[in-house]
Amino acid sequence: MAAGAAGLCVVAAGGYVAADVLDVAPGVLTLDRPSPVPTPTVSGTPAPVLLPTAGPGDPVLTATGTDAPAPTAEGLEQAVREASDDEALDGALGVSVRDGVTGAELWGLEAEEPRVPASTAKLLAAVAVADTLDLQQRIPTAVVAEPGSSDLVLVARGDMLLAADEGDPDAVVGRAGLGDLAGQVAPVLRASGRTEVTLRLDLSFAPGPRVPPTWNPNDVRDGFAGPVVMTGLASRRATPARPAPEDPEVLVAKAFAARLADRGVEARLRPLKTWSTPAAEDSEELGVVESATYGELCDHAIDVSDNALAESLVRQAAATVGAPTQESGANGAFIRSRLEADAIPTPGLVLTDASGLSPDQRVAPVTLTAVLARAVETSGPLRGLMAGLPVSGLDGTLGGRFSTDATSDVVGVPRAKTGTLRAGSSLAGTTVTADGRPLLFAVQVDGFPRTYGGTLRARAALDRIVAAITRCGCR
């Protein structure tokens, strides 16, 4: 999409601004990952940094820095205040900074005051997913034949990124292909003399609101989010100015039927009212394809700020352990339960979704940095997810950030999850000081005009504050 068209889309959006479209876009909208990049510097001095790697063992923070001096509370406060020169920040700024080695909080400004998290709420969702699901497992999409019936049933279990034809085994988006699935099923049917079948979907797993009622419907209309359904085509994901289809499950069924037809089997779709019925337990499996791993899917949802995918993954986690999924706010309640089980502080927490798209939610900076601290302090699956946070100026939703004269000297050092709504903006992630000390940070602002220009000012203010924390020794 051209940057100009993207800019117009942002201005027109009623809610999201609006939201992470400002962050899913360098310059205003691309998601290209960098090739090799130079070692960034902080104030002219090479600093240990976290850059994306191809391997799954990428650490959340560099191993170096353990013996580097930690900044003082007074030094951090001075650095932040000197960078907070926009009058809109008066009384509207929340900050939490923790030591990336020990996890201890070094300094906070209204750190327990809850503010609008926007998409930084996906970090909390990652806790719920990592605590519940095996991140190395994959989501199956299978076709079964029910005994005593002429029906084929395509059993959907949560893969919203299916390829319409052949899948790519090396990809996250489109790893499982409906063409590959049809290639397994059609020969079995033809061998038994069946060239005409009926087809329905089994959508019984993890039911819930197609569109969370707390979302602004304009965000769905304008392509910032799509329906939360347990199946979908990778080629029809919501993107700004190109909304997702209202019925992604129907497109999946039609695409699979077309792939069967290519292979000599005609499939007639059963009525939609039959699609909520589970397939019989003694059904015969005729074929199956599998998604990328849960870990890769969760990383992708954070990297590109995919709202519907984040909601789906948390809903799948809840369904796996028998937690409610159908009520409004069920995802938020499930995430809260996981945070509390992990003893993560949640002062003033108001959470109704998993994506952060609902504007009336509240999360305190101390909650966000406590999640990051838990990732750093353990060797569990959450550590790997946090290692994939976008890199400032280079990657994912931070690709177009830290580009001004006031912040470009730290490009490549901070890595963070962005959050941008008209109601408030935030950044939460990791960085390394000029002295080499790893830090965890969360910065939230909500005092800017709720306009396009106000949102850009908020984003610039966040970048300046994080840059100040990064470049100072603060001792």
N, C-alpha and C positions, 0 to 999 in steps of 0.2 A: 504494500500500500504506500502511496506517495505521502511524504510528510505533510504536504498541504492538505490533502484529504483528511488525514488523521487529525490535524489541528481543527478543521471544521467540525469533525465528529466530536471532539472533546468539548468544544464550545456548545454544541447542540445538546449534549447529554444532560438529562435532568438530574442524575444522581451521582454516578460514579466519578465523574470528571476526569473529570470526575474521576474517576478513580484511577485505578492503576493503569489506565491508558497512558497517563502521563509518565508512568514508570515502565510500561512495557515498550517504551519507545525511546531509543536514542534519537536525538534530534527531533523527532517526535515519534516515530514508530518503526523500529526494527528489532530483531532479536538475534543478530548474528553473534556467534561466539568467536573470540579472538583466536588467531593462530599464535605462534610464539610471540611473546611480548617481552619488552625490555624489563630489567629489574627496576621497579619504581624507587624513587628516593624520597626522603622526607627532609625538607630543608637542605637538600644537596647531599645528604648522607644516606648511603644505601641502608635500607631497613629490611629486617626479615618480614616476608609477606606471605600471604596465602593466595596462591594462584590456582586456577582449576587444573586438575590433572585427570588423565583418562582412567586411572586406577581407582578401585573402590576404597583403598586405604588412605586416601587423602586426609590428613589430620585436620581437626578443627582449628587448631592453633599450631604454629611452628614449634618444634621441640626446643629451639633456642629461646632464650629470654628468661629462663628459670632464675638465673642469678642476676638478671638486670634489675635495677632499682625500680620499685613501684612508685607511681606518682602519689603525692600527698593530697589530702582533701582540699587544703588551701590552694595548692597549685591547680588542681582540676577546676575548682570554683572560679579562680581568676581567669583561666583559659576560656571557660564557657561564657563567663560574663563579658569578656572582651569581644567574643564572637557573636554575642546576642545583642547586636546594635539596632535591630528592627523594633520599633516601638510596639508592634503587634505582639511581641513576645512577652510584654510586661504582664505578669500574672497568668500567663497562658503557656508556660513551658514546664515540662516535666522531664527529669533526667535521672538515670541510674547508671552508675559506672562500677563495675566489679573487676577485681583482679582475675585475669585469665589463667593464672597459675593456681591460686587457692580458691577462687570463687567467692571470696569475701567482698562485701560491698565497700568500696573506697570512698564514694561520695554520692550524694543524691540531692536533687532539688525537687521538692514535692514528689518524691519517688513513690509514695504510697497513695497519691491522688490519681484515681482512675480517669482516663481520658479515652477518646475515640481511638481504637487500635487500627482501624481499617485492615489492610491485608497482613499486618504483623500478627493478627490473630491466627494465621496459618501456622505460626510457630507453635502455638498451643495445640492446634490440631495435630501437628506432627508428634507431639507427646502421646496423644491418645492412640494414634496409629501405631507408633513404635512400641508402646506398652502392650498392645493387644494382638497385633498381627505379626507373623513371621515375615520379616521384610525380604527374605529370600524366596518366598513363595510367589507363584504366578496365578493370575485369574484365568480359569478355564472358560471357554465358550464351547459347549458341546451340542451335538445333535443326537437325539435318542429316538428309538422306535418303541412305542408303548405296546405291550402285549394285547392282542385281540383288537387292535385299532389300526386304521389306515393312516393315522396321524404320524407325521414327524414333528418333533418338538425341539426347537432351538432353545437351549437352557442358558439364560443370561445370568451371570454372576458378578457383573460389575465392570467389565471391560468396555469403557466408553471410547476407546481409541482403536477400534477395529479398522483394518484396511478393507476397502470394498472389494478388492480382488486378492492378489498375492501379498502376503505379509513380508516384512523384512526382519529376519532374525537378529539383526544387529541394531535395530531401532527400538526406541521407547514408544514413539507415536507410530502406530501401524505395525507393531510386531506380529500380531495375530491377524491372518487374512481370511476373509470369507471365501475367497477363491480356493485357498488351500483346504478349507473345511469342506467345501463342495467336492474337491478332488478326492477326499477320503470317502465321502458319503455316496456319491453317484455310482461308483463301481460296485459297491455292495448292493445297492438297489437294483441296478441293471442285472447283476448276476442272479438275483432272485426273481427276475422278470417284471420288476416294478419300474415303469417309466412315467407313471402319473401318481402323484401323492398329494396329500393335504399337509399344510404346514402351519404351525402356530408357534408362538413364543411362550416360554415360561418366565414370567416376570415376578415370581413370588418372593424372590430373595430381597431382603432389606427394603421393604416398601416404605414410602414416605412422601412428603410433599414434592410434587413435580417442580414447583417453584416455591421456595420458602416464603411464607406470607410477610416476613419482615424485610424482604428485599424491596427496593424501589422498582416497580415494574418497568420504568423507563430504562433501567440498566439492562434488562433482558431484551427489551425492544431494540436497543441500540447496539447490542452485540457484546456487552461486557460480561455476560454470563448466559448460560443456557439451561435447559431443563436438567434436573437431577434424576436421571433414569439409569438403570443398571446395564445399559448397552448403548452403543452409538458408533458412528463412523468418524474416523480421524479427519476425514476430508470435510466434515460438516461441523466442526467445532465453532463456537461463537468467537468472532473477532470483531473489533470496532467497525461499525458501519455494515457488518455482515452478520446478522443475528443467526443463531442456531435454529434449526427447524423445531417446530412445536412438538413433533412426534418422532424423535430420533429412532425409536424402536421400530416404527413402520418402515423407515428407510433401510434399516438393517435387514428386516424380513424381505423386503423387495430386492435388495442387493443379493442376498443369499439365494433367493428364488431365481434371480437372473443367472447367477453362477451355476446353479443346478441345470438350468435350461441350456447353458453353453455345453453342458456335458450329457445332454440327452435325456434329462429328467424334468418333466413339467410339474411344478409345485403350485397348488392353489391355496391362497391364504385363508385361514379360518377367521371367523369374526373376532374383532378385538376383545369382546366380552369374555372370550375363552382364554385370554392370555395371562390372566392372574392365577390360573389353576396350576398347581405344581405338577410336574411330570411324575408318572407312577414310579415308585421306588424300584420296581423290578423291570424297568425299561432297559432295552439293549442299547448300549452306546455304539453309534456308527462312526463317529469321528469327533475329534476335539482339537482345538488350537489354544495356545496360551499367550497371555499378555507378557509385557515386561514384568519385572519383579515389583512387589509392593513398594520396596525401597526406591526403585527407579521412578515409579509413578508418583510417589510422594515428593521426591526431589523435583520432578518436572512441575508438579502443581505449585511448589514454592518458587521455582525459578521463573516461570512465566506468569505466575499469579492466576492460575486457572481456578476460578471460583467453583464451578460445578464439579470439577474433579476433586477438589478438596472436600466438598460436601459429601460426595459419593464415597470417598475413602473412609471418612469418619463413620458414615452410616454403615458401611460394610464391617468396620471394626465393631461397632455396637451390636450389629446383628449376629456376629460371630459368637459373642458371649451372652446373647439373649437379652440385651438391653433394648429398651423401646426405641423405635425408629420413626414411627408414624406421626407422633404429635408435633405440633409447631414448637420449636425450641429444643427438640430431643437431642440434636447434635451438640448444642451448647451445654446441655445438662450432662451429657456423656463426657465431654471434654473436662468440665469442672470436676467430675468424679475422679478422673484420672489425675488431674493436678493435685487434688486434695490427698489422694492415695500416695502421691509422691512427696507430700509435705511441701509443696511449692506454695509460697504465700499468695493469697488472692484477695487483697483488700479492695473492697468495692467492686468486685468483678461482676459484670453484667454481660452474659454471653448467650446469644440466641442462635448463632450459626457457627459453621466451621471455617468460613472463608473470610470473615470480616466485612462482608458487603453490606450487612444490615447497619444503618447509620446510628442506631440508638444503643450500641454496645459500649462497654467501658472496661478497660484493662489498665492497671497501673504499671509504670515503668519497672518497678521492682519485680513484678510477676514475669515480665519478659526477660529480664536479665537472670532471674532464678532458673528459668527454663534453659537458657544458654549455659549457665553454670553447671546444671545437671549434666548437660551434654559433654562438657569439658571434663568433668570429674569422673565420668564413667567410661567404660570401654564398650558400652552397649550399642544398640542400633541407632539410638538418637544421635550419637556422636557422628556417625556417617552421614545422617541427614543434614546436620548443621554444617558439615564440611562442604556441602554443595551450595551454600548461600552465594548469591550473585556477588561479583567482584566490582568494586567501584570503578566506573569509567570503562569497563571492559566487557561485562558479562550480564546476561539476563536482564532483570528489571533495573539494574544499576548501570546498564550500558551507556546511557546518555547523561549520567550524573557526574558530579565533581569535575565539571568542564570549564569553570570560570577561573579567572586569574587568582581568585581567593581560595580555590580548592584544588586546582589541577596538580599541585606539587605532591599530593598524597594519592593520586590515582594508582589503583592496584593494591593498596594496603587495606583500607576498610572493606569488609564484606558483610552484607546485611540483607535482611528482608525489608522491602519497602511497604509503606501503607499510605494510601492517598485517597481521601474522600473530601468533599467540600467541608464537612463538619470537622475534619482534623487530619493531620498528617503525622507520620512516624517513621523512624528507622530503628532497627534493632539488629545487632550483630557483633562482630569481632573486629579488633584492629590491633596494631602494634605501635607503641610509642617510639619516639626518636631514640630513646635509650634502649629500645629492644624489649620492652615489657609488654606481653600480651594483655589486652583488656577486653572486657565484654561491656556493651553499652546498649541503652535504649533511650531514645530521645523522642518526645511527643510534643506537638504544638496544636493548639486549637483556637487561637485568638485572631486568625487572619480573616479578612472578608471572604464570604462564601461565594467567590467568583472565580473565573478562570485565572485572572491576574493574581488574586489572593492566594490561590493554590500554588501558583508558580513561586510566589514570594515565600510561602511556607516551605516548599521543597528546597529552595536556595538557602534558607535559614538553617534547616536541618543539616545540609551538606557543610555549611560553614562551621557549625558546632562540632560535628564529627571530625572535620579536618583539624580543628583546633586541638581536640583531644589527642589526635594522632600525632601531630607534629611537636607537641610539647613533651618535655621530660616531666614537667609539673612537680618538681621537687622543691 
